[in-house]
Amino acid sequence: MSSNPNGDEQRSRLRTRDPERAREAILKAALVEFGAHGFAGARTAAIAERAGLSTQLITHHFGGKQGVLDELRRKWKETGTTQTEPDQSFRDSVLAHMRAVSSNPDWSKLVLWHALEGTPGASERDDFTGRMGEIAARIAQRQESGELTERVEPEFIALLGYLLAFAPLSLPDHLRGLTGRSPLAPEYQEWAADQLTKLLAAPARRPDVE
């Protein structure tokens, strides 16, 4: 079977002249493979094939599959995909988080794979507990300002937000059967953010439930 001259030329260019493009191709391919098969199930050879590169190049740039995952985590944190603006309402912050999860399905599926596989995930990182604490602290500030009820602990409110955000990927049939909405549709996100806000709004600010 003859090789494709154009494809070989592109691979050679990525290997020798454009290492940054090679790294990005590996990361993009790895995210798809991790999302589809989990970290344990993803094969380095499959990542290389999807990226159009060699497995040796993955080793060269990242040291192996774990190094690729570590770099993906670093970039995800750096982008601040789920960060919200300081003046955003609770509803808008919930909506932003849900949109971030649904618009990055491969990464979100990898989060679920970590839970299913029991492999070291986000909780193994030194900064994870601290970041979760920051989220709970911001919710507590909303409670102190009178935006949210103080009858529910902030950690539980944060957990509810994560459950609603990941439900379209983890329980799509249940979501569709209960709500009649498409799991990844904006209509579900708007509805869920509205319902959670009505549930948790402080009594003086609780919106009328239609």
N, C-alpha and C positions, 0 to 999 in steps of 0.2 A: 504493500500500500504506500503510495507516494505521499510525501509531506506537502503541505501547502506553503509555497515560498513566501507568500505575503504574511501568513501566520507566523512562520519561523522568523521572518525579519522583524515583526512586531515584538515577539518574545525576546529576541536578541537586543532590541532597542530598549525594552523595559529593563532587561538585566544589566546592561552596561552603561546606558546613557541617561536613564531616567529612574533612579532608585525610588524617588518619591511616588511616582506613578505606580511603580511595582508594589510598594507598600500599600498604597490605597487600593489597588486591585486585590491584593491579598485580604485586606480588612473587609472590603465589600463582599468578597466571595465567602469569607469565613462567617460573616454575620448571617448570610443566607443559609449556610450549612448548619450552623449552630441553632438557628431558629427552627430548621426542619427536623434535625436529628438530636438536638441537645449537644452539650459539650462532650459527653462520653461517647455518644454515637457518631459524632462527626469525624470523618477520616481526613487526615492531612492530605492524602492523595486526591481526595475529592475537592478539597479547597483549592489545591494547586491547579487541578483540571479546570475548575470553574473560573479561576483567575487567568488561565492561559499561561501559567508559569510552572516552574519545576518545584518539587518539594524541597530541594536543596536551597532554593531562594527563600522559602519560608523559614528554614533553619538559619540562614544567613541574616535575615532581617529581624527575626523575632525569637530565635532559639527553639522554636517549636510551637505546638498548638496552644500551650498554656500562655506563652508570651503573646500570641495573637489576642487571646482573650483579655489579658491584662491591658493591652494597648486599647482594645475596644472599650473597656471599662473607663480607662483614663480619658479617652476622647468623649465618651458619653457624659462624664462628669464635667469636663471642660466646657462643653457646649451649653450646659445648664438648661437642657431641653424643657424640664418641668419647673424651672424657676418662674415665679410669678412676680408681678410688679408690687411694690410695697402698698400702693393705694388700691389694689384690686379688691373687689368684694369677695366674700367667701364663695359665693356662687361662681364668680368668674374664675377664681383660682381652681375650684374643682373642675370646671369645664376645661380649663387649660391643661390640667393633668390628664384628663380623659382623652383629650385630643392628642396629647403627646404619646400616650400609650397606643392609641389606635393608628396613628400615623407612622409609628415605628414598630410594625408587627413582628419583624424578625427578632429585634432586641427584646420585645415584650414576651415573645414565646420562649426565648432563652431563659428569662427570669422564671417562667413556669417550669421549664425543663429542669432547672436547678432544684426546684422543690420536689419534683417527681423522682429525680435520680438520686437525691440525697448527696449530691456532689458539693464540694465547697462553693458557696455562692457569695452573694453580696454581704451576708452577715459575717463572713470570715475576714472582711477587710476592716482595718483598724478604724477607718473614718465612718463606717456605716452607722454604728450606734449613735455617734455624735450627730450625724445628719438627721437621723430619725428624731433625735431629741430636739433639734432645731425646728423641725416641722411641728412637733407637739407644742413647742414654746410659742410659735406663731399663732397656733390655734388658741392657746391660752390667752394670748394678747387680745384676740378677737372676743373671747369671752369676757375679759376684763373691761373691754370698751363697750360692751352691751350688744355686740352684733350677734353673738351666739349664746345659747343657754349655758349656764354653769352647772346644770343638773347632770351633765354627761362629761366624763373625763376626756381631756383633749386627746389622749392616746387612742381612745376608742373611736373618736371622730376621725382621726387620721386613718385608722384601720378601715373604717367604713368607706372612706374615699378610695383607698387602694382596691378594696373589694369591688366597688362599682366600676372602677377603671378597667380592671382585668376580667370582669365577668364576660364581656363579649368574646374573649379568647378562651376562657376556661369553662364557661357554661353557656355557650351560644344557644343551644336548643332550649334550655330552661328559660333563658332570657326572652327568646322569641315566643315561646309558649305562654309565658306569663304576661308579657306586655304587648304582644302582637307587633313588635318593632324589630327592624333589622338590627342585629347586634352592633354592627360597625357604622350605622347610619348616624348622621348628626342629630336626627330626631331623638334617638335614644339618649345621646349625651345631654341634650337640652332638658329632656324629661327627667333624667336622673339627677342632674344638678338642681333642678327646680324642686324635686321631691325632697332631696337631702337638705336643702336650704329651709324648706317649710318645716321639716322635722326638727331641725336644730336651732332655728331662729329663737332669740330671746323673746319671752312673752310679750314685752312691750313693742317688739318689732315684728312679731309673727305675721306673715302675710295671710290674707284670707285664702282658705282652701276651697277651690271651686268644686 
